[in-house]
């Protein structure tokens, strides 16, 4: 008789479980879609009294709690002097109730200034007209190749705004973006601190050749996917893979650009990764 040899029991593959757990630890925090507040401090020799700006870009009519209270409460907590709406506040696909709720409330409390983004320009002509008329009805100042001199905390600030390049030909857009830039550049050479509100960060080299002190942008959505400390953004519209201007603070020739990573969430087909939506607060002093 042959003795039966006992087969060794298979041990659980611990390495696979360890790798799976590590993967979860890495992925789950990266998919965090909660809004954060991003603060920037701008030192300006010509500004002696603090000016606070809240920059809202790329909302795309996304939802932030019941009646948008998560976003509205966060704005109120910052006590802004003005609110800059840097384009793609509306969306060409999602209904605009969420955006209209935000605009209706903030415009009653704060001076609000707006420039178009590409998604607003992609709406139908009627849709585009409705968005602009709604903003006007809420007393939001729409800057289309124009400048306003703001008096804030005893400071005079030039606030310039240009349309998105995709907007040329719509009823409010009176000139191509490059022509609008030349117009506002000429207007802002009066000695005041000058801010440009524009949707497109990839035009930063053009902005740097003009007379602006600070540029406020959006559009890039933070490059959608990030690896903190390694990769600032994977892909951005009009810049492609590994965009130079994905989000954050940039400076060249004495011009500072703040590019917001925006507030888009459910409007994007690909989820954000290590790239939480942000409300940007800028303190100039």
NORMOVEN-V784188 format. One record per residue. N is the residue number from 1. RES is the residue in three letters. PHI is phi as a letter, one per 40 degrees, with the letter a starting at -180 (NA if undefined). OMEGA is omega in degrees with one decimal (* if undefined). Layout:
BEGIN
N | RES | PHI | OMEGA
N | RES | PHI | OMEGA
END
This chain:
BEGIN
1 | UNK | NA | 178.1
2 | UNK | c | 177.7
3 | UNK | c | 177.7
4 | UNK | c | 177.4
5 | UNK | c | -177.8
6 | UNK | c | 179.1
7 | UNK | c | 178.5
8 | UNK | c | 179.3
9 | UNK | c | 179.1
10 | UNK | c | 179.6
11 | UNK | c | 177.3
12 | UNK | d | 179.6
13 | UNK | c | -175.4
14 | UNK | c | -177.8
15 | UNK | c | 179.1
16 | UNK | c | 178.9
17 | UNK | c | 179.6
18 | UNK | c | 178.7
19 | UNK | c | 178.8
20 | UNK | c | 179.8
21 | UNK | c | 178.2
22 | UNK | c | 179.1
23 | UNK | c | 178.0
24 | UNK | c | -179.2
25 | UNK | c | -179.2
26 | UNK | c | -171.9
27 | UNK | c | -173.4
28 | UNK | d | 177.1
29 | UNK | c | -179.0
30 | UNK | c | -178.6
31 | UNK | c | 178.1
32 | UNK | c | -177.0
33 | UNK | b | 179.9
34 | UNK | c | -179.8
35 | UNK | c | 173.1
36 | UNK | b | 174.1
37 | UNK | c | 178.8
38 | UNK | b | -176.1
39 | UNK | b | 174.4
40 | UNK | b | 175.9
41 | UNK | b | 179.6
42 | UNK | b | 176.6
43 | UNK | c | -178.0
44 | UNK | b | -177.8
45 | UNK | c | -175.8
46 | UNK | c | -179.7
47 | UNK | b | -176.9
48 | UNK | b | 178.0
49 | UNK | b | -173.7
50 | UNK | d | 175.4
51 | UNK | b | -179.4
52 | UNK | b | 179.3
53 | UNK | b | 167.8
54 | UNK | b | -179.5
55 | UNK | b | 177.4
56 | UNK | b | 176.3
57 | UNK | b | 169.2
58 | UNK | f | 174.6
59 | UNK | c | 178.0
60 | UNK | f | 178.4
61 | UNK | g | 178.7
62 | UNK | c | -173.0
63 | UNK | c | 177.1
64 | UNK | b | 178.8
65 | UNK | g | 179.7
66 | UNK | c | -178.3
67 | UNK | f | 176.2
68 | UNK | g | -173.1
69 | UNK | c | 177.7
70 | UNK | c | 179.1
71 | UNK | c | -177.3
72 | UNK | c | 178.4
73 | UNK | c | 178.9
74 | UNK | c | 177.7
75 | UNK | c | -179.4
76 | UNK | c | -179.4
77 | UNK | c | -179.0
78 | UNK | c | 179.1
79 | UNK | f | -176.8
80 | UNK | c | 170.7
81 | UNK | c | 175.1
82 | UNK | a | 173.6
83 | UNK | b | 177.0
84 | UNK | b | -179.9
85 | UNK | b | -167.3
86 | UNK | c | 173.3
87 | UNK | g | -174.4
88 | UNK | f | 173.6
89 | UNK | c | 170.9
90 | UNK | c | 178.4
91 | UNK | b | 179.7
92 | UNK | c | -179.8
93 | UNK | b | -179.2
94 | UNK | c | 173.2
95 | UNK | c | -171.4
96 | UNK | c | -179.0
97 | UNK | d | -178.2
98 | UNK | c | 177.9
99 | UNK | c | -178.0
100 | UNK | c | 176.3
101 | UNK | c | 179.9
102 | UNK | c | -177.0
103 | UNK | c | -177.0
104 | UNK | c | -177.0
105 | UNK | c | -175.5
106 | UNK | c | -177.8
107 | UNK | c | 176.3
108 | UNK | c | -174.1
109 | UNK | b | -170.8
110 | UNK | b | 170.4
111 | UNK | c | -174.9
112 | UNK | b | -178.2
113 | UNK | b | -169.0
114 | UNK | b | 166.1
115 | UNK | b | -178.2
116 | UNK | c | 169.1
117 | UNK | b | -176.0
118 | UNK | c | -177.5
119 | UNK | c | 173.7
120 | UNK | c | -179.9
121 | UNK | c | 179.0
122 | UNK | c | 176.0
123 | UNK | c | 170.9
124 | UNK | c | 178.9
125 | UNK | d | 178.6
126 | UNK | c | 179.8
127 | UNK | c | 178.0
128 | UNK | c | 179.6
129 | UNK | c | 179.8
130 | UNK | c | -179.4
131 | UNK | d | -177.6
132 | UNK | c | 179.3
133 | UNK | c | 177.1
134 | UNK | c | 178.3
135 | UNK | d | 179.6
136 | UNK | c | 179.7
137 | UNK | c | 178.5
138 | UNK | c | -179.7
139 | UNK | g | 172.1
140 | UNK | c | -178.9
141 | UNK | c | 178.3
142 | UNK | c | -177.9
143 | UNK | c | -176.9
144 | UNK | b | -174.0
145 | UNK | g | -174.2
146 | UNK | b | 178.2
147 | UNK | b | 171.2
148 | UNK | b | 171.5
149 | UNK | c | -176.7
150 | UNK | c | 174.2
151 | UNK | b | -175.0
152 | UNK | b | 176.6
153 | UNK | f | 179.0
154 | UNK | g | 177.1
155 | UNK | b | 171.3
156 | UNK | b | -175.9
157 | UNK | b | 170.8
158 | UNK | c | 173.8
159 | UNK | b | -178.9
160 | UNK | b | 178.0
161 | UNK | a | 177.9
162 | UNK | b | 178.5
163 | UNK | c | 172.0
164 | UNK | c | 179.7
165 | UNK | d | -179.9
166 | UNK | c | -175.8
167 | UNK | c | -175.8
168 | UNK | c | -178.2
169 | UNK | h | 175.4
170 | UNK | c | -165.8
171 | UNK | c | -177.1
172 | UNK | c | -173.4
173 | UNK | c | -171.2
174 | UNK | c | -179.2
175 | UNK | a | 174.6
176 | UNK | c | -175.4
177 | UNK | d | -178.2
178 | UNK | c | 176.9
179 | UNK | c | 177.6
180 | UNK | c | 178.3
181 | UNK | c | 178.1
182 | UNK | c | -179.2
183 | UNK | c | -177.1
184 | UNK | c | 176.7
185 | UNK | c | 178.6
186 | UNK | c | -177.7
187 | UNK | c | -170.3
188 | UNK | c | -179.7
189 | UNK | c | -177.7
190 | UNK | b | 177.7
191 | UNK | g | 178.5
192 | UNK | c | 172.2
193 | UNK | c | -170.4
194 | UNK | b | 179.7
195 | UNK | b | 174.4
196 | UNK | b | 173.8
197 | UNK | b | -177.3
198 | UNK | a | -176.0
199 | UNK | c | -164.6
200 | UNK | b | 177.9
201 | UNK | c | -176.7
202 | UNK | c | 176.8
203 | UNK | c | -177.7
204 | UNK | d | 177.5
205 | UNK | d | 176.7
206 | UNK | c | -179.7
207 | UNK | c | -175.6
208 | UNK | c | 179.8
209 | UNK | c | -177.0
210 | UNK | b | -169.2
211 | UNK | b | 178.1
212 | UNK | c | 175.1
213 | UNK | c | -174.8
214 | UNK | a | 177.3
215 | UNK | b | -179.9
216 | UNK | b | -174.2
217 | UNK | b | 174.6
218 | UNK | a | 168.1
219 | UNK | g | -171.3
220 | UNK | c | 180.0
221 | UNK | f | 178.2
222 | UNK | g | -176.6
223 | UNK | g | 176.1
224 | UNK | g | 175.7
225 | UNK | b | 179.8
226 | UNK | b | 166.8
227 | UNK | b | -173.1
228 | UNK | d | 179.3
229 | UNK | g | -178.1
230 | UNK | b | -176.1
231 | UNK | b | -177.4
232 | UNK | c | 178.3
233 | UNK | a | -178.4
234 | UNK | c | -174.2
235 | UNK | a | 176.6
236 | UNK | b | 178.1
237 | UNK | d | 179.3
238 | UNK | g | 173.7
239 | UNK | b | 179.0
240 | UNK | g | -177.6
241 | UNK | c | 179.1
242 | UNK | f | -175.5
243 | UNK | c | 178.5
244 | UNK | c | -177.3
245 | UNK | b | -177.1
246 | UNK | c | -178.6
247 | UNK | i | 179.3
248 | UNK | h | -177.7
249 | UNK | b | 178.9
250 | UNK | b | 179.7
251 | UNK | a | 178.8
252 | UNK | a | 179.3
253 | UNK | f | 179.0
254 | UNK | g | 178.3
255 | UNK | c | 178.8
256 | UNK | b | 173.4
257 | UNK | b | 170.8
258 | UNK | b | 179.6
259 | UNK | b | -179.3
260 | UNK | c | 174.9
261 | UNK | c | 169.9
262 | UNK | g | -173.6
263 | UNK | b | -178.3
264 | UNK | c | 175.1
265 | UNK | b | -174.5
266 | UNK | c | 179.6
267 | UNK | c | -176.5
268 | UNK | c | -179.3
269 | UNK | c | -180.0
270 | UNK | b | -177.8
271 | UNK | c | 174.3
272 | UNK | c | -179.2
273 | UNK | b | -172.8
274 | UNK | f | -172.8
275 | UNK | a | -174.1
276 | UNK | c | 175.3
277 | UNK | d | -174.5
278 | UNK | b | 168.4
279 | UNK | b | -172.5
280 | UNK | c | 177.7
281 | UNK | b | -176.2
282 | UNK | b | 176.9
283 | UNK | b | 178.9
284 | UNK | b | 179.4
285 | UNK | a | *
END
